[in-house]
Amino acid sequence: MSIALSEFWTRLVRAGIADAADCKRMAKTFADVNGVPASDVATLAEFLVETNELNEFQARSLVSPTPVPIRFGDFIRRTDAVTVPLSHWLSVQTVSDGRVGFLIRVGPNQFNENRRRWLEAHASVVSPSLQPLELHGNSPTEILDVFSELPDGRCLAELTAQNMKIERRQALAVGLAVADALTAMHARSLV
């Protein structure tokens, strides 16, 4: 059983993917391309995937008869696939500015004051060689969202898994980046 078009638009807005103006624009684009307004959710969702308004995971989640949560606070989930080695982290984008990264949600029962201080100390370290952490949620009784924006470039594990030859200059750049990151952490007495 499919959901109604009105429910689909409502879910799109609640998820933070679009606002009312975006929904009107998408509906108009669909009608302009197809010559008629959308009459069913499946066809509309497929069109929105083709036009890169949604990805396949988001479309599948939004059209599900039972709503699948894809919004977590200020973040929209991008996939249900596990990212190795970050299997506990969700691939997300920010609602406000569309930055892409990873999110881990830590419940109050999983956290004590020492762990919170440790995480806050790590999040306060800034270095071009460190992937930054952002903490969202201040109350010890609420879920703490830890977001880390995905940096540009390629993953070193990807290069080594493909047995690609790494030039000496690339290896030195990686080594210097690791040394800079360690220096920044050690300067704050963090390991």
N, CA, C and O of each residue as an XYZ file, in Angstrom:
764
protein
N       0.839     -1.181      0.000
C       0.000      0.000      0.000
C       0.883      1.243      0.000
O       1.809      1.356      0.803
N       0.595      2.152     -0.886
C       1.387      3.364     -1.041
C       0.835      4.485     -0.168
O      -0.350      4.508      0.167
N       1.705      5.402      0.189
C       1.243      6.566      0.949
C       0.689      7.618     -0.009
O       0.959      7.586     -1.210
N      -0.080      8.542      0.536
C      -0.655      9.626     -0.278
C       0.435     10.638     -0.635
O       1.427     10.781      0.080
N       0.232     11.331     -1.749
C       1.180     12.365     -2.162
C       1.357     13.421     -1.082
O       2.474     13.872     -0.830
N       0.259     13.820     -0.443
C       0.346     14.841      0.607
C       1.231     14.367      1.761
O       1.982     15.152      2.340
N       1.135     13.076      2.089
C       1.980     12.519      3.159
C       3.447     12.522      2.738
O       4.325     12.795      3.557
N       3.717     12.223      1.477
C       5.093     12.239      0.973
C       5.692     13.641      1.103
O       6.812     13.798      1.589
N       4.936     14.666      0.664
C       5.432     16.046      0.756
C       5.662     16.427      2.220
O       6.647     17.092      2.542
N       4.763     16.011      3.098
C       4.906     16.304      4.529
C       6.171     15.655      5.079
O       6.916     16.287      5.828
N       6.415     14.417      4.720
C       7.619     13.723      5.187
C       8.884     14.390      4.666
O       9.886     14.478      5.375
N       8.833     14.857      3.428
C       9.979     15.541      2.833
C      10.332     16.797      3.626
O      11.506     17.084      3.860
N       9.314     17.536      4.035
C       9.526     18.757      4.813
C       9.992     18.415      6.224
O      10.939     19.023      6.724
N       9.344     17.454      6.870
C       9.732     17.072      8.232
C      11.160     16.556      8.297
O      11.851     16.752      9.297
N      11.602     15.899      7.236
C      12.968     15.375      7.201
C      14.000     16.485      7.029
O      15.192     16.262      7.240
N      13.551     17.677      6.648
C      14.488     18.780      6.449
C      15.124     18.789      5.078
O      16.050     19.561      4.827
N      14.646     17.948      4.196
C      15.202     17.877      2.844
C      14.688     19.025      1.989
O      15.382     19.506      1.093
N      13.475     19.455      2.273
C      12.863     20.519      1.468
C      11.940     21.347      2.351
O      11.498     20.899      3.409
N      11.660     22.562      1.895
C      10.621     23.363      2.540
C       9.447     23.449      1.566
O       9.487     22.855      0.488
N       8.413     24.178      1.940
C       7.208     24.248      1.103
C       7.531     24.775     -0.302
O       7.004     24.269     -1.293
N       8.386     25.779     -0.382
C       8.746     26.340     -1.692
C       9.486     25.306     -2.546
O       9.259     25.212     -3.752
N      10.371     24.533     -1.909
C      11.087     23.479     -2.639
C      10.111     22.434     -3.177
O      10.249     21.967     -4.308
N       9.114     22.069     -2.346
C       8.125     21.069     -2.770
C       7.351     21.570     -3.990
O       7.108     20.811     -4.929
N       6.967     22.842     -3.975
C       6.242     23.412     -5.116
C       7.115     23.404     -6.369
O       6.646     23.096     -7.465
N       8.391     23.747     -6.188
C       9.328     23.751     -7.317
C       9.489     22.342     -7.887
O       9.466     22.154     -9.103
N       9.651     21.352     -7.005
C       9.813     19.967     -7.462
C       8.553     19.479     -8.179
O       8.643     18.819     -9.214
N       7.383     19.803     -7.632
C       6.121     19.388     -8.260
C       5.980     20.028     -9.638
O       5.537     19.382    -10.588
N       6.362     21.308     -9.742
C       6.285     22.005    -11.029
C       7.266     21.388    -12.026
O       6.915     21.182    -13.188
N       8.477     21.094    -11.589
C       9.470     20.484    -12.475
C       8.972     19.135    -12.991
O       9.107     18.825    -14.175
N       8.392     18.331    -12.084
C       7.848     17.040    -12.495
C       6.774     17.243    -13.565
O       6.787     16.570    -14.595
N       5.843     18.174    -13.320
C       4.752     18.420    -14.265
C       5.282     18.941    -15.598
O       4.798     18.538    -16.656
N       6.278     19.840    -15.556
C       6.858     20.371    -16.793
C       7.520     19.274    -17.621
O       7.358     19.236    -18.840
N       8.259     18.388    -16.969
C       8.978     17.322    -17.673
C       8.025     16.256    -18.199
O       8.202     15.753    -19.309
N       7.010     15.910    -17.401
C       6.120     14.790    -17.746
C       4.801     15.221    -18.389
O       4.034     14.376    -18.851
N       4.535     16.514    -18.422
C       3.303     17.000    -19.043
C       2.071     16.911    -18.153
O       1.023     17.458    -18.497
N       2.180     16.238    -17.027
C       1.076     16.116    -16.060
C       1.650     16.137    -14.653
O       2.809     15.776    -14.450
N       0.848     16.558    -13.678
C       1.322     16.508    -12.283
C       1.518     15.058    -11.832
O       0.956     14.131    -12.416
N       2.309     14.883    -10.805
C       2.538     13.542    -10.245
C       1.229     12.984     -9.712
O       0.463     13.691     -9.057
N       0.979     11.717     -9.996
C      -0.254     11.090     -9.520
C       0.017      9.980     -8.516
O      -0.887      9.540     -7.806
N       1.282      9.524     -8.460
C       1.597      8.496     -7.457
C       2.988      8.753     -6.873
O       3.860      9.323     -7.528
N       3.166      8.328     -5.652
C       4.390      8.587     -4.903
C       5.600      7.884     -5.516
O       6.679      8.473     -5.587
N       5.446      6.660     -5.952
C       6.578      5.900     -6.487
C       7.197      6.597     -7.700
O       8.419      6.708     -7.802
N       6.353      7.063     -8.613
C       6.847      7.747     -9.815
C       7.521      9.069     -9.445
O       8.567      9.418     -9.991
N       6.908      9.798     -8.510
C       7.486     11.067     -8.067
C       8.841     10.830     -7.395
O       9.810     11.528     -7.695
N       8.913      9.861     -6.499
C      10.170      9.578     -5.798
C      11.260      9.169     -6.788
O      12.403      9.607     -6.665
N      10.915      8.337     -7.763
C      11.877      7.920     -8.789
C      12.395      9.129     -9.565
O      13.588      9.222     -9.853
N      11.499     10.053     -9.903
C      11.877     11.279    -10.602
C      12.819     12.117     -9.737
O      13.803     12.656    -10.243
N      12.532     12.231     -8.451
C      13.375     13.035     -7.550
C      14.759     12.412     -7.376
O      15.733     13.128     -7.148
N      14.853     11.101     -7.479
C      16.168     10.454     -7.452
C      16.915     10.761     -8.751
O      18.103     11.082     -8.727
N      16.218     10.661     -9.877
C      16.843     10.943    -11.178
C      17.343     12.378    -11.279
O      18.350     12.642    -11.937
N      16.642     13.310    -10.627
C      17.036     14.720    -10.674
C      17.923     15.118     -9.490
O      18.180     16.302     -9.272
N      18.388     14.126     -8.731
C      19.306     14.336     -7.603
C      18.733     15.187     -6.476
O      19.485     15.799     -5.717
N      17.420     15.230     -6.363
C      16.800     15.901     -5.223
C      16.859     14.989     -3.997
O      16.944     15.460     -2.863
N      16.813     13.680     -4.240
C      16.901     12.654     -3.199
C      17.892     11.596     -3.648
O      18.179     11.464     -4.837
N      18.415     10.841     -2.683
C      19.149      9.648     -3.084
C      18.221      8.456     -2.902
O      17.129      8.599     -2.350
N      18.638      7.296     -3.354
C      17.751      6.127     -3.333
C      17.335      5.741     -1.919
O      16.180      5.381     -1.689
N      18.266      5.812     -0.972
C      17.932      5.489      0.413
C      16.854      6.433      0.944
O      15.883      5.992      1.559
N      17.030      7.727      0.706
C      16.051      8.703      1.195
C      14.692      8.484      0.556
O      13.671      8.539      1.242
N      14.662      8.240     -0.735
C      13.391      8.004     -1.421
C      12.701      6.765     -0.865
O      11.504      6.795     -0.578
N      13.440      5.692     -0.713
C      12.890      4.446     -0.167
C      12.343      4.672      1.248
O      11.277      4.163      1.594
N      13.066      5.424      2.048
C      12.645      5.693      3.427
C      11.388      6.543      3.472
O      10.498      6.305      4.288
N      11.316      7.538      2.593
C      10.177      8.453      2.598
C       8.888      7.813      2.083
O       7.802      8.179      2.533
N       8.987      6.873      1.157
C       7.779      6.264      0.591
C       7.322      5.033      1.361
O       6.257      4.487      1.073
N       8.097      4.595      2.321
C       7.747      3.411      3.100
C       6.418      3.616      3.831
O       6.187      4.685      4.396
N       5.537      2.600      3.826
C       4.266      2.730      4.551
C       4.482      3.049      6.041
O       3.717      3.806      6.639
N       5.527      2.465      6.622
C       5.910      2.799      7.989
C       7.075      3.772      7.889
O       8.121      3.421      7.343
N       6.916      4.989      8.405
C       7.987      5.981      8.262
C       9.322      5.479      8.808
O       9.395      4.946      9.915
N      10.358      5.658      8.023
C      11.721      5.314      8.422
C      12.410      6.627      8.775
O      12.504      7.514      7.926
N      12.894      6.774     10.012
C      13.520      8.044     10.378
C      14.804      8.291      9.583
O      15.688      7.438      9.520
N      14.881      9.457      8.991
C      16.113      9.827      8.288
C      16.664     11.152      8.810
O      17.752     11.577      8.421
N      15.900     11.806      9.702
C      16.388     13.054     10.287
C      16.680     12.827     11.761
O      15.865     12.290     12.511
N      17.876     13.258     12.144
C      18.304     13.178     13.529
C      18.803     14.557     13.930
O      19.930     14.931     13.606
N      17.970     15.313     14.633
C      18.352     16.666     15.021
C      18.626     17.518     13.797
O      17.741     17.732     12.968
N      19.844     17.999     13.687
C      20.246     18.880     12.589
C      20.847     18.118     11.408
O      21.532     18.704     10.570
N      20.587     16.805     11.342
C      21.248     15.966     10.342
C      20.245     15.093      9.592
O      19.245     14.645     10.153
N      20.536     14.860      8.305
C      19.725     13.997      7.461
C      20.586     12.805      7.065
O      21.683     12.964      6.529
N      20.075     11.622      7.334
C      20.805     10.401      7.010
C      20.859     10.220      5.496
O      19.866     10.439      4.801
N      22.026      9.818      4.990
C      22.231      9.681      3.552
C      22.133      8.245      3.050
O      21.834      8.020      1.877
N      22.383      7.269      3.925
C      22.380      5.872      3.498
C      22.172      4.964      4.698
O      22.362      5.375      5.843
N      21.781      3.729      4.425
C      21.690      2.746      5.501
C      22.853      1.767      5.432
O      22.914      0.814      6.208
N      23.772      1.999      4.508
C      24.946      1.140      4.370
C      25.966      1.469      5.456
O      26.147      2.632      5.818
N      26.621      0.447      5.966
C      27.657      0.615      6.976
C      28.936      1.079      6.295
O      29.300      0.574      5.233
N      29.612      2.036      6.906
C      30.868      2.536      6.383
C      32.004      1.956      7.214
O      32.121      2.261      8.401
N      32.829      1.138      6.613
C      33.972      0.545      7.302
C      35.091      1.565      7.316
O      35.341      2.153      6.264
N      35.774      1.824      8.390
C      35.695      1.184      9.690
C      34.754      1.904     10.661
O      34.769      1.602     11.854
N      33.959      2.822     10.193
C      33.084      3.614     11.069
C      31.693      2.995     11.155
O      30.700      3.674     10.891
N      31.606      1.740     11.515
C      30.346      1.010     11.444
C      29.285      1.529     12.409
O      28.103      1.248     12.210
N      29.659      2.272     13.440
C      28.670      2.820     14.380
C      28.254      4.235     14.004
O      27.376      4.818     14.640
N      28.873      4.778     12.990
C      28.597      6.142     12.567
C      27.613      6.130     11.398
O      27.620      5.205     10.585
N      26.770      7.156     11.316
C      25.812      7.305     10.214
C      26.379      8.289      9.196
O      26.965      9.305      9.569
N      26.209      7.994      7.936
C      26.565      8.936      6.891
C      25.424      9.951      6.800
O      24.277      9.581      6.550
N      25.747     11.238      7.006
C      24.726     12.279      7.072
C      25.150     13.521      6.305
O      26.295     13.662      5.875
N      24.170     14.424      6.149
C      24.466     15.777      5.694
C      23.738     16.716      6.653
O      22.704     16.365      7.222
N      24.293     17.909      6.820
C      23.665     18.867      7.720
C      22.458     19.503      7.039
O      22.466     19.746      5.832
N      21.421     19.768      7.829
C      20.208     20.403      7.302
C      20.511     21.841      6.900
O      20.031     22.317      5.871
N      21.307     22.532      7.711
C      21.522     23.963      7.497
C      22.330     24.298      6.251
O      21.974     25.217      5.514
N      23.411     23.566      6.008
C      24.280     23.955      4.888
C      24.724     22.795      4.000
O      25.553     22.987      3.111
N      24.191     21.602      4.225
C      24.454     20.470      3.335
C      25.830     19.856      3.437
O      26.214     19.072      2.570
N      26.605     20.198      4.501
C      27.919     19.564      4.645
C      27.731     18.068      4.852
O      26.779     17.642      5.506
N      28.632     17.275      4.298
C      28.554     15.822      4.370
C      29.581     15.327      5.380
O      30.704     15.828      5.438
N      29.181     14.337      6.173
C      30.094     13.775      7.154
C      29.494     12.579      7.846
O      28.610     11.905      7.317
N      29.991     12.330      9.042
C      29.548     11.190      9.822
C      29.025     11.646     11.169
O      29.493     12.634     11.735
N      28.045     10.909     11.671
C      27.384     11.248     12.925
C      27.317     10.006     13.797
O      26.975      8.917     13.335
N      27.650     10.192     15.060
C      27.399      9.147     16.042
C      26.554      9.779     17.136
O      26.819     10.895     17.583
N      25.536      9.048     17.557
C      24.609      9.530     18.580
C      24.892      8.773     19.871
O      24.842      7.544     19.906
N      25.189      9.516     20.924
C      25.540      8.911     22.203
C      24.448      9.253     23.201
O      24.205     10.422     23.500
N      23.793      8.218     23.712
C      22.725      8.410     24.685
C      23.271      8.745     26.063
O      24.421      8.429     26.367
N      22.453      9.385     26.906
C      22.909      9.780     28.239
C      23.377      8.597     29.089
O      24.272      8.752     29.920
N      22.786      7.426     28.892
C      23.201      6.263     29.677
C      24.528      5.663     29.188
O      25.089      4.792     29.851
N      25.030      6.119     28.040
C      26.301      5.627     27.500
C      27.457      6.559     27.835
O      28.595      6.319     27.432
N      27.167      7.600     28.559
C      28.131      8.670     28.739
C      28.254      9.025     30.213
O      27.247      9.111     30.917
N      29.466      9.231     30.681
C      29.641      9.796     32.010
C      30.403     11.108     31.859
O      30.827     11.456     30.757
N      30.576     11.829     32.950
C      31.192     13.163     32.884
C      32.637     13.096     32.379
O      33.075     13.996     31.663
N      33.381     12.050     32.736
C      34.768     11.921     32.264
C      34.831     11.748     30.751
O      35.668     12.360     30.088
N      33.955     10.922     30.211
C      33.929     10.727     28.759
C      33.516     12.004     28.045
O      34.052     12.329     26.985
N      32.561     12.729     28.624
C      32.125     13.994     28.026
C      33.292     14.988     27.992
O      33.536     15.623     26.966
N      34.006     15.121     29.106
C      35.152     16.056     29.143
C      36.225     15.621     28.142
O      36.828     16.466     27.479
N      36.471     14.302     28.026
C      37.462     13.787     27.094
C      37.066     14.157     25.664
O      37.906     14.599     24.880
N      35.786     13.975     25.325
C      35.304     14.276     23.980
C      35.348     15.778     23.710
O      35.738     16.200     22.621
N      34.951     16.587     24.691
C      35.011     18.042     24.533
C      36.448     18.509     24.316
O      36.692     19.407     23.511
N      37.398     17.905     25.029
C      38.810     18.256     24.848
C      39.264     17.911     23.431
O      39.959     18.704     22.796
N      38.882     16.749     22.934
C      39.257     16.360     21.574
C      38.592     17.263     20.537
O      39.213     17.618     19.535
N      37.349     17.632     20.772
C      36.639     18.489     19.819
C      37.236     19.895     19.780
O      37.092     20.601     18.782
N      37.903     20.304     20.856
C      38.460     21.670     20.902
C      39.804     21.785     20.186
O      40.280     22.895     19.948
N      40.420     20.659     19.841
C      41.711     20.700     19.149
C      41.474     21.022     17.678
O      40.691     20.357     17.000
N      42.157     22.044     17.204
C      42.004     22.457     15.809
C      43.367     22.354     15.127
O      44.359     22.917     15.588
N      43.385     21.627     14.030
C      44.600     21.490     13.234
C      44.175     21.122     11.818
O      43.239     20.341     11.642
N      44.840     21.668     10.810
C      44.478     21.315      9.432
C      44.584     19.811      9.159
O      43.933     19.301      8.247
N      45.397     19.104      9.940
C      45.583     17.670      9.732
C      44.577     16.809     10.477
O      44.547     15.593     10.285
N      43.755     17.415     11.321
C      42.769     16.649     12.085
C      41.375     16.854     11.519
O      40.984     17.971     11.183
N      40.646     15.779     11.419
C      39.250     15.873     11.016
C      38.491     16.417     12.220
O      38.506     15.795     13.282
N      37.826     17.568     12.079
C      37.201     18.204     13.248
C      35.969     17.438     13.748
O      35.284     16.751     12.989
N      35.719     17.583     15.043
C      34.510     17.039     15.669
C      33.647     18.202     16.130
O      34.153     19.182     16.677
N      32.342     18.090     15.907
C      31.393     19.072     16.418
C      30.458     18.337     17.361
O      29.965     17.255     17.043
N      30.214     18.935     18.537
C      29.318     18.339     19.514
C      28.003     19.107     19.499
O      27.988     20.336     19.574
N      26.897     18.370     19.402
C      25.565     18.976     19.381
C      24.748     18.357     20.506
O      24.463     17.159     20.497
N      24.378     19.183     21.467
C      23.610     18.738     22.629
C      24.417     18.972     23.887
O      25.485     18.384     24.059
N      23.926     19.814     24.759
C      24.694     20.192     25.942
C      24.236     19.511     27.220
O      25.018     19.377     28.161
N      23.012     19.090     27.268
C      22.446     18.547     28.489
C      22.897     17.107     28.714
O      22.880     16.304     27.781
N      23.302     16.767     29.946
C      23.683     15.379     30.245
C      22.508     14.403     30.148
O      22.712     13.189     30.155
N      21.281     14.925     30.056
C      20.108     14.052     29.982
C      19.609     13.847     28.560
O      18.618     13.144     28.356
N      20.271     14.444     27.569
C      19.835     14.278     26.183
C      20.899     13.569     25.360
O      22.037     13.403     25.800
N      20.520     13.158     24.174
C      21.459     12.510     23.260
C      22.489     13.536     22.792
O      22.152     14.670     22.452
N      23.732     13.116     22.782
C      24.812     13.959     22.268
C      25.109     13.499     20.848
O      25.430     12.333     20.619
N      25.001     14.420     19.897
C      25.341     14.133     18.506
C      26.769     14.596     18.262
O      27.105     15.755     18.507
N      27.600     13.690     17.782
C      28.991     14.015     17.451
C      29.101     13.936     15.936
O      28.929     12.871     15.345
N      29.392     15.081     15.312
C      29.473     15.175     13.856
C      30.907     15.451     13.443
O      31.597     16.267     14.054
N      31.347     14.764     12.400
C      32.658     15.009     11.825
C      32.493     15.142     10.321
O      32.096     14.203      9.631
N      32.809     16.333      9.834
C      32.675     16.582      8.396
C      33.677     15.751      7.622
O      34.828     15.606      8.034
N      33.241     15.211      6.509
C      34.092     14.396      5.668
C      35.040     15.303      4.890
O      34.593     16.173      4.143
N      36.340     15.104      5.061
C      37.291     15.971      4.354
C      37.350     15.631      2.869
O      36.918     14.560      2.443
N      37.892     16.559      2.096
C      38.115     16.318      0.677
C      39.223     15.290      0.511
O      40.014     15.064      1.427
N      39.275     14.684     -0.635
C      40.362     13.761     -0.930
C      39.921     12.320     -0.885
O      38.732     12.012     -0.801
N      40.908     11.439     -0.942
C      40.650     10.003     -0.952
C      41.141      9.385      0.352
O      42.036      9.911      1.014
N      40.549      8.288      0.692
C      40.896      7.545      1.899
C      42.193      6.769      1.662
O      42.355      6.118      0.629
N      43.110      6.843      2.623
C      44.374      6.124      2.495
C      44.138      4.620      2.423
O      44.839      3.915      1.696
N      43.144      4.120      3.180
C      42.831      2.691      3.148
C      42.412      2.265      1.741
O      42.733      1.160      1.303
N      41.704      3.131      1.042
C      41.275      2.839     -0.324
C      42.485      2.696     -1.243
O      42.533      1.801     -2.087
N      43.452      3.580     -1.074
C      44.656      3.510     -1.902
C      45.450      2.240     -1.635
O      45.908      1.579     -2.568
N      45.612      1.901     -0.364
C      46.417      0.723     -0.031
C      45.685     -0.569     -0.370
O      46.327     -1.553     -0.738
N      44.349     -0.592     -0.254
C      43.581     -1.793     -0.589
C      43.674     -2.106     -2.081
O      43.611     -3.269     -2.479
N      43.821     -1.091     -2.889
C      43.916     -1.286     -4.335
C      45.360     -1.540     -4.779
O      45.649     -1.637     -5.972
N      46.258     -1.644     -3.798
C      47.683     -1.857     -4.073
C      48.238     -0.822     -5.045
O      49.101     -1.113     -5.873
N      47.722      0.381     -4.920
C      48.227      1.447     -5.785
C      49.602      1.877     -5.289
O      49.862      1.932     -4.086
N      50.444      2.170     -6.212
C      51.763      2.650     -5.845
C      51.640      4.113     -5.420
O      51.072      4.937     -6.136
N      52.173      4.410     -4.265
C      52.118      5.770     -3.741
C      53.484      6.404     -3.959
O      54.514      5.845     -3.582
N      53.471      7.559     -4.564
C      54.727      8.251     -4.827
C      55.357      8.717     -3.521
O      54.662      8.923     -2.526
N      56.639      8.876     -3.529
C      57.375      9.301     -2.338
C      56.821     10.629     -1.801
O      56.704     10.817     -0.590
N      56.491     11.527     -2.699
C      55.963     12.836     -2.295
C      54.623     12.668     -1.552
O      54.373     13.345     -0.555
N      53.764     11.754     -2.050
C      52.485     11.490     -1.388
C      52.704     10.876     -0.006
O      52.049     11.263      0.962
N      53.629      9.916      0.080
C      53.915      9.265      1.364
C      54.436     10.281      2.373
O      54.057     10.238      3.544
N      55.302     11.195      1.932
C      55.811     12.230      2.825
C      54.697     13.173      3.282
O      54.668     13.585      4.442
N      53.792     13.509      2.385
C      52.673     14.388      2.747
C      51.781     13.722      3.800
O      51.333     14.376      4.742
N      51.528     12.430      3.638
C      50.726     11.704      4.631
C      51.472     11.661      5.963
O      50.883     11.920      7.013
N      52.750     11.339      5.923
C      53.549     11.284      7.156
C      53.581     12.614      7.876
O      53.454     12.663      9.099
N      53.748     13.701      7.126
C      53.752     15.037      7.740
C      52.389     15.377      8.338
O      52.315     15.976      9.411
N      51.316     14.998      7.653
C      49.974     15.254      8.175
C      49.740     14.503      9.482
O      49.172     15.051     10.426
N      50.177     13.254      9.533
C      50.033     12.462     10.769
C      50.864     13.096     11.883
O      50.388     13.219     13.011
N      52.092     13.499     11.583
C      52.951     14.132     12.588
C      52.330     15.444     13.085
O      52.345     15.717     14.286
N      51.782     16.259     12.167
C      51.121     17.510     12.570
C      49.926     17.237     13.473
O      49.711     17.945     14.458
N      49.147     16.208     13.137
C      47.981     15.850     13.951
C      48.417     15.416     15.349
O      47.834     15.839     16.347
N      49.442     14.572     15.415
C      49.944     14.126     16.718
C      50.495     15.293     17.530
O      50.297     15.360     18.743
N      51.179     16.200     16.868
C      51.713     17.374     17.562
C      50.585     18.200     18.165
O      50.683     18.636     19.312
N      49.518     18.418     17.407
C      48.374     19.188     17.912
C      47.721     18.488     19.097
O      47.351     19.137     20.075
N      47.579     17.165     19.013
C      46.972     16.420     20.117
C      47.886     16.443     21.351
O      47.416     16.676     22.465
N      49.182     16.204     21.153
C      50.117     16.175     22.283
C      50.253     17.537     22.928
O      50.481     17.624     24.135
N      50.120     18.600     22.158
C      50.194     19.955     22.729
C      49.066     20.182     23.738
O      49.193     21.004     24.645
N      47.980     19.459     23.575
C      46.849     19.558     24.501
C      46.842     18.406     25.503
O      45.858     18.197     26.212
N      47.950     17.661     25.556
C      48.091     16.498     26.458
C      47.041     15.431     26.185
O      46.544     14.792     27.112
N      46.702     15.237     24.907
C      45.732     14.225     24.510
C      46.436     13.140     23.705
O      47.393     13.406     22.979
N      45.956     11.942     23.844
C      46.517     10.823     23.086
C      45.492     10.420     22.030
O      45.733      9.493     21.258
